[in-house]
């Protein structure tokens, strides 16, 4: 799967065999690596968590402000 570009070498892996397979798949633009903006899964998950937290924080702020408006109009 790594050779075909549909799996990634685990970032903490010490095995050079899989690292070389992934480098070759990236160089040949196979599988997921066809996309010029492809990222490793752990990086994608990290970025998604950060984005989710930002969205959640904004929603909580809007909710809080709406409650304040209701209280002030009472």
C-alpha positions as CSV (number, residue, x, y, z in Angstrom):
1,X,0.0,0.0,0.0
2,X,2.9,2.4,0.7
3,X,4.4,1.6,-2.6
4,X,1.2,2.4,-4.4
5,X,0.8,5.7,-2.5
6,X,-2.3,4.7,-0.5
7,X,-0.6,4.4,2.9
8,X,2.0,6.3,4.7
9,X,5.1,5.2,6.6
10,X,4.5,5.7,10.3
11,X,6.4,8.8,11.3
12,X,8.2,7.1,14.2
13,X,9.2,4.0,12.2
14,X,12.9,3.2,12.0
15,X,12.6,1.0,9.0
16,X,14.3,2.5,6.0
17,X,12.5,0.2,3.6
18,X,9.1,1.8,4.1
19,X,10.6,5.3,4.1
20,X,12.2,4.7,0.7
21,X,8.9,3.2,-0.6
22,X,7.0,6.3,0.5
23,X,9.7,8.7,-1.0
24,X,9.4,6.8,-4.3
25,X,5.6,6.9,-4.3
26,X,5.8,10.7,-3.6
27,X,8.4,11.2,-6.4
28,X,6.3,9.2,-8.8
29,X,3.1,11.0,-7.7
30,X,1.3,7.7,-7.0
31,X,-2.0,7.4,-5.1
32,X,-2.6,10.1,-2.6
33,X,0.6,11.8,-3.7
34,X,-1.0,12.8,-7.0
35,X,-2.3,15.7,-5.2
36,X,0.3,18.5,-4.9
37,X,-1.2,19.5,-1.5
38,X,-1.2,16.0,0.0
39,X,-0.2,15.8,3.6
40,X,0.6,12.9,5.9
41,X,-2.5,11.7,7.9
42,X,-1.1,12.7,11.3
43,X,-0.5,16.3,10.0
44,X,-4.0,16.4,8.6
45,X,-5.6,15.2,11.9
46,X,-3.6,17.8,13.8
47,X,-4.7,20.6,11.5
48,X,-8.3,19.4,11.7
49,X,-8.2,19.4,15.5
50,X,-7.0,22.9,15.6
51,X,-9.7,24.0,13.1
52,X,-12.4,22.2,15.1
53,X,-11.3,24.0,18.3
54,X,-11.4,27.4,16.5
55,X,-14.9,26.7,15.2
56,X,-16.1,25.4,18.6
57,X,-14.6,28.5,20.3
58,X,-16.4,30.8,17.9
59,X,-19.7,29.0,18.4
60,X,-19.4,29.2,22.1
61,X,-18.6,32.9,21.9
62,X,-21.7,33.6,19.7
63,X,-23.8,31.6,22.2
64,X,-22.5,33.6,25.1
65,X,-23.1,36.9,23.3
66,X,-26.6,35.8,22.5
67,X,-27.3,35.0,26.1
68,X,-26.0,38.4,27.1
69,X,-28.2,40.1,24.6
70,X,-31.3,38.2,26.0
71,X,-30.4,39.2,29.5
72,X,-29.8,42.9,28.6
73,X,-33.2,43.0,26.8
74,X,-35.1,41.6,29.7
